[in-house]
Amino acid sequence: MNYRITAELLSPLMIAQNRQSDASESLSYMPGSSLRGAIAAKYLREFGHQDSADFQRIFVDHPISFPNLLPTIEKDLFIPKPLPLTAASCKRFSGFHYSEKASHGVLDTLAEKVLEKYNPEHLCSAVCPSCQNDMKSFTGFWNGIIESPTLYKPTMIYQRHTGIDRTSGTIAQKIFYITQAIADYNALENDQYLRQYLAGPIHLTDEECDILRPLLNSSLFAGSDRTRGMGEFKLTLTDDEPQPTDVCKWDISFKDRLNKIDPKSLDSLLNGFYFTINLYSDAILLDCFLRPTAQLDLSFETIPAGQIKPVLKVARSKTIRGWNLAWGLPKTDDMAVSMGSVYLFKYDGNDVQQLNQELDQLMCKGIGVRKAEGFGRISICDNFHLIKEVI
């Protein structure tokens, strides 16, 4: 079954972006690897040894894929999503119309990029329809609702520290550093303060759910500075059934968007069935020689080779760093494709129903390596690419 896993922060959470430095910035979400480590530590602390059958079941033999937990608000029942890298907004007044009245809205540029690729005459810089200023890439986390889009911004806090002289026990000279963390509250513009929540989708069998639920009755800890009281949170699980993939319906709407932009679109662009794969999390992709790559090759046993063709990708690279608490050593750096990246494919076959089933299974399994740590989570046919006006 599919669930929505929600973390309520009980203290600030610090997940360092880089190695130790004098100004350590934090991620604005909880990575799946941190969530996995927190649950594993809780199990070993309270319920047994790493050789126990339950531990082996959910962490070793058939490991659960723990998702990234993205910022959200308490009353929101929708799972937050990263904005695609094709999202753009006014460089002067960026943001969604619905949530910020002074903003000039957000639009998607995937269809324009497809037309630019096959017809260079369409190459032009996007301008804001309200003020004619340039539009720039717009990133962040949102609720995924086209009719009422909301951008989720966690409140970030800074803490300043000094070194302690080992001899005198007083402040050491020339040792000063700053750390950043996600606050355990969300400061709104009207001076209201709400609890900060993080949420994400997770797929569990009944057996896995029975093993995890006892671990959710008390606090867990993740991130840095846990001995200072940082990183405390509680987890809850609620049912969540996503909509099944419908490539045919999405394809019709996407071709309508292509026609609206350019009524003289090439006939070759209107053949086949389009679908997208969006990265919900960073994905570590490897080629046949185990080298990092940004290419995503789709192949299914039930679909003949060559019927699925890549059309376009909008992607960025990212270095993945981490710390292995069990070993007390840093993890090996990996090159990954960053969350929000978009891959557009075209299917030239006729069995769309079979394609839908294969894509639904792929969404559950994920792509690339280190999937148990939350890497390689995807979504299929994001409706954000179908918007025809700024939202």
C-alpha positions in Angstrom: 0.0 0.0 0.0 1.0 3.6 -0.4 1.3 5.9 2.6 2.0 9.5 3.4 4.8 9.6 6.0 4.9 12.8 8.0 7.6 14.1 10.4 6.7 16.7 13.0 9.8 18.6 14.1 10.2 18.9 17.8 13.5 20.7 17.6 15.6 22.3 14.8 16.9 19.9 12.2 20.4 20.3 10.6 21.4 18.2 7.6 24.7 19.7 6.5 25.1 20.2 2.7 28.8 20.0 2.6 31.8 18.9 4.6 32.6 20.7 7.9 33.4 24.4 7.4 33.1 27.7 9.2 29.6 28.3 7.7 27.7 25.0 7.5 24.5 25.4 5.4 21.6 22.9 5.9 19.4 21.2 3.4 15.8 22.5 3.5 14.4 18.9 3.7 15.1 15.6 5.3 16.9 13.1 2.9 15.7 9.6 2.8 19.2 8.4 4.0 18.8 10.4 7.2 15.2 9.1 7.7 16.5 5.5 7.2 19.3 6.0 9.6 17.1 7.5 12.3 14.6 4.5 12.0 17.4 1.9 12.0 19.0 3.5 15.1 15.7 3.6 16.9 15.1 -0.1 16.1 18.6 -1.2 17.4 18.2 1.0 20.5 14.8 -0.4 21.5 14.0 -3.6 19.8 17.0 -5.8 19.2 20.1 -6.6 17.3 21.0 -6.0 13.6 20.8 -9.8 13.0 17.1 -10.0 14.0 14.7 -11.2 11.3 12.7 -7.9 11.3 15.8 -5.7 10.9 17.1 -7.8 8.1 13.7 -7.8 6.4 13.3 -4.0 6.2 17.0 -2.9 5.9 19.0 -5.7 4.2 17.1 -8.5 2.4 14.2 -6.4 0.9 15.1 -2.9 2.0 12.3 -0.3 2.2 12.9 2.8 0.0 12.6 5.6 2.5 11.7 8.9 0.7 12.9 12.4 1.1 10.6 14.3 3.5 9.8 17.7 2.0 8.5 20.8 3.9 4.7 21.1 4.2 2.1 22.5 6.6 -0.1 20.6 9.1 -3.5 21.1 7.5 -2.3 20.1 4.0 -3.2 16.5 3.1 -1.3 16.7 -0.2 2.2 15.3 -0.5 4.7 18.1 -1.4 6.7 17.9 -4.6 9.8 19.6 -6.0 9.1 22.0 -8.8 10.4 20.8 -12.2 13.5 22.4 -13.6 11.3 23.6 -16.5 9.4 26.0 -14.1 10.1 29.7 -14.7 8.9 32.9 -13.0 9.5 36.6 -13.3 13.0 37.6 -12.1 11.6 40.7 -10.4 8.4 39.4 -8.9 8.7 35.6 -8.6 6.2 33.3 -7.1 2.7 31.8 -7.5 -0.3 34.2 -8.2 -2.5 32.3 -5.8 -0.3 32.5 -2.6 1.5 35.8 -3.2 -0.5 38.7 -4.7 2.5 40.7 -5.7 4.0 37.8 -7.7 3.6 37.5 -11.4 3.1 33.8 -11.5 4.9 30.7 -12.6 4.7 28.8 -15.9 6.2 25.7 -17.5 8.6 25.8 -20.4 8.9 22.1 -21.4 6.7 22.5 -24.5 8.7 25.5 -25.7 12.0 23.6 -25.2 10.6 20.7 -27.4 9.7 23.2 -30.2 13.1 24.9 -29.9 14.9 21.6 -30.3 13.2 20.6 -33.5 12.7 24.1 -34.9 15.4 26.6 -34.0 13.2 29.5 -35.2 11.3 29.2 -31.9 14.4 29.9 -29.9 13.6 33.0 -27.8 14.0 34.1 -24.2 10.9 33.8 -22.1 9.5 37.1 -20.8 7.0 37.8 -18.1 3.5 38.5 -19.5 2.9 41.1 -16.8 6.0 43.3 -16.9 8.1 42.0 -19.9 11.1 41.3 -17.7 13.1 38.1 -18.1 11.8 34.9 -16.6 14.3 32.8 -14.6 14.3 29.3 -13.4 12.0 28.9 -10.3 12.8 26.2 -7.8 11.4 25.0 -4.5 8.7 22.7 -3.1 5.0 23.1 -3.8 1.7 21.3 -3.1 1.2 20.0 -6.7 -2.3 21.6 -7.0 -2.7 23.5 -10.3 -5.9 25.3 -9.1 -4.4 26.6 -5.9 -0.6 26.3 -6.0 1.3 27.0 -2.8 5.1 27.2 -2.3 6.4 25.6 0.8 9.3 27.5 2.4 10.6 26.2 5.8 11.9 28.8 8.2 15.7 28.5 8.4 17.6 29.6 11.6 21.3 30.4 12.2 23.2 29.5 15.3 26.6 31.0 16.1 29.3 29.1 18.0 32.7 29.7 19.5 35.5 27.3 20.3 36.4 26.4 23.8 40.0 26.6 25.0 40.9 23.2 26.5 43.3 24.7 29.0 41.3 27.6 30.4 37.8 26.4 29.6 36.9 29.8 28.2 36.3 31.0 24.6 39.2 30.2 22.3 40.6 33.0 20.2 40.0 33.0 16.4 37.5 30.1 16.5 34.0 31.1 15.4 31.6 29.3 13.2 27.9 29.4 12.1 25.5 26.5 11.5 22.1 26.6 9.8 19.1 24.4 10.5 15.4 24.0 9.7 13.4 25.6 12.5 10.9 23.5 14.4 8.3 26.2 13.6 7.1 27.9 10.5 7.0 31.7 10.7 4.1 33.2 8.6 3.9 36.7 7.3 1.1 37.6 9.8 3.4 36.8 12.8 1.8 33.4 13.3 4.0 30.4 14.3 3.1 26.9 13.3 4.8 23.6 13.8 7.0 22.6 10.9 6.1 19.4 9.1 8.0 17.3 6.5 6.2 14.7 4.4 6.7 12.3 1.5 5.2 9.1 -0.1 6.3 5.6 0.9 5.2 2.2 -0.4 4.9 -0.5 2.3 3.7 -4.1 2.5 1.5 -5.0 5.4 4.4 -6.9 7.0 6.7 -3.9 6.7 4.0 -1.6 8.1 3.6 -3.8 11.1 7.4 -3.7 11.8 7.6 0.1 11.5 4.5 1.2 13.4 5.9 0.4 16.9 8.9 2.6 16.1 6.6 5.6 15.6 5.3 5.8 19.1 8.1 8.0 20.4 10.7 10.5 19.2 13.4 9.8 16.7 16.6 11.8 16.0 18.4 12.7 12.7 21.0 15.1 11.5 23.8 16.9 13.2 24.2 18.2 16.8 21.9 15.6 18.3 23.8 15.8 21.6 22.7 19.5 21.7 19.1 18.6 21.4 18.8 19.1 17.6 17.1 16.8 15.2 14.2 15.4 17.3 10.9 14.5 15.4 7.9 12.2 15.5 6.5 10.2 12.5 3.0 9.4 11.5 1.7 7.2 8.7 -1.6 7.9 6.8 -3.1 6.1 3.8 -2.5 7.7 0.4 -3.5 6.3 -2.9 -2.0 8.1 -5.9 -3.8 8.4 -9.2 -2.8 5.7 -11.7 -0.7 6.7 -14.7 -2.7 7.7 -17.8 -0.2 8.3 -20.6 -2.9 8.7 -23.3 -4.8 11.5 -21.4 -1.6 13.4 -20.6 -0.3 13.0 -24.2 -3.5 14.6 -25.6 -3.2 17.6 -23.3 0.5 18.0 -24.0 0.0 18.0 -27.8 -2.8 20.6 -27.3 -0.2 22.8 -25.6 2.3 22.3 -28.5 -0.4 23.3 -30.9 -1.3 26.4 -28.9 2.3 27.6 -29.0 2.8 26.7 -32.6 -0.2 25.7 -34.8 2.3 24.8 -37.5 4.0 22.1 -35.4 5.8 19.5 -37.4 3.7 16.4 -38.0 6.6 14.3 -36.6 6.1 16.0 -33.2 2.4 14.9 -33.1 3.0 11.2 -33.7 3.3 8.7 -30.8 2.6 9.1 -27.1 4.5 11.6 -25.0 5.2 11.0 -21.3 7.6 12.5 -18.7 9.6 11.1 -15.9 10.3 13.7 -13.2 12.8 13.1 -10.4 11.1 13.4 -7.0 14.6 13.0 -5.5 18.2 13.0 -6.6 19.0 9.9 -8.8 22.4 8.2 -9.0 22.4 6.8 -12.5 25.2 4.6 -13.9 26.1 3.4 -17.4 27.0 -0.2 -18.4 30.6 0.5 -17.2 29.4 1.8 -13.8 30.3 5.4 -14.6 28.0 8.3 -13.6 25.7 9.4 -16.3 22.7 11.7 -16.8 21.2 9.5 -19.5 18.0 7.6 -18.5 17.4 4.5 -20.7 14.0 2.9 -20.3 13.6 -0.8 -21.3 10.8 -3.1 -20.3 10.5 -6.8 -21.0 6.9 -6.5 -22.2 7.6 -3.6 -24.6 9.7 -4.2 -27.8 13.1 -2.4 -27.9 13.1 0.8 -29.8 9.5 1.8 -29.2 10.4 4.1 -26.3 12.6 7.0 -27.5 14.1 9.9 -25.5 13.0 13.3 -26.7 14.4 15.8 -24.3 16.0 16.1 -20.9 16.3 19.1 -18.6 18.7 18.0 -15.8 21.4 19.2 -13.5 24.2 17.3 -11.8 24.9 17.2 -8.1 27.5 15.8 -5.8 26.0 13.5 -3.1 27.9 13.4 0.2 27.0 11.7 3.5 28.2 10.2 6.8 28.0 6.6 7.8 27.3 6.6 11.5 27.9 2.9 11.9 31.4 3.1 10.5 32.2 6.6 11.8 33.4 7.5 8.3 32.2 9.7 5.4 30.4 8.0 2.6 31.9 7.9 -0.9 30.9 10.9 -3.0 28.5 10.1 -5.8 27.5 12.1 -8.8 23.7 12.4 -9.2 21.0 14.0 -11.3 19.3 16.5 -9.1 15.7 16.4 -8.0 13.3 18.3 -10.3 15.0 17.1 -13.4 12.7 16.2 -16.3 13.0 13.5 -18.9 10.5 13.5 -21.9 10.0 10.3 -23.8 7.9 9.2 -26.8 6.2 5.8 -27.2 5.7 4.6 -30.7 3.8 1.4 -29.9 0.0 0.8 -29.6 -0.3 -1.0 -26.2 -0.6 2.1 -24.0 -2.3 0.1 -21.2 0.8 -2.0 -20.9 3.0 1.1 -20.8 0.9 2.5 -18.0 1.4 -0.6 -15.9 5.1 -0.7 -16.5 5.5 3.0 -15.6 3.4 2.5 -12.4 5.7 -0.4 -11.4 8.8 1.7 -12.2 7.4 4.5 -10.0 7.2 2.1 -7.1 10.7 0.6 -7.7 12.6 3.8 -8.5 15.6 4.2 -10.8 19.4 4.1 -10.4 21.3 2.9 -7.3 21.0 3.5 -3.5 17.2 3.4 -3.8 16.8 2.3 -0.2 18.2 5.7 0.9 15.6 7.6 -1.1 17.5 8.2 -4.3 15.8 7.6 -7.7 12.2 8.3 -6.6 10.2 9.5 -9.6 6.8 10.7 -10.7 5.1 10.1 -14.1 3.3 12.6 -16.3 3.3 15.6 -14.1 0.4 17.9 -14.8 2.6 20.9 -14.2 3.8 20.6 -17.7 0.3 21.0 -19.1 -0.4 24.5 -17.7 -1.1 27.0 -20.5 -1.0 30.2 -18.5 0.9 31.5 -15.5 -0.4 30.3 -12.2 
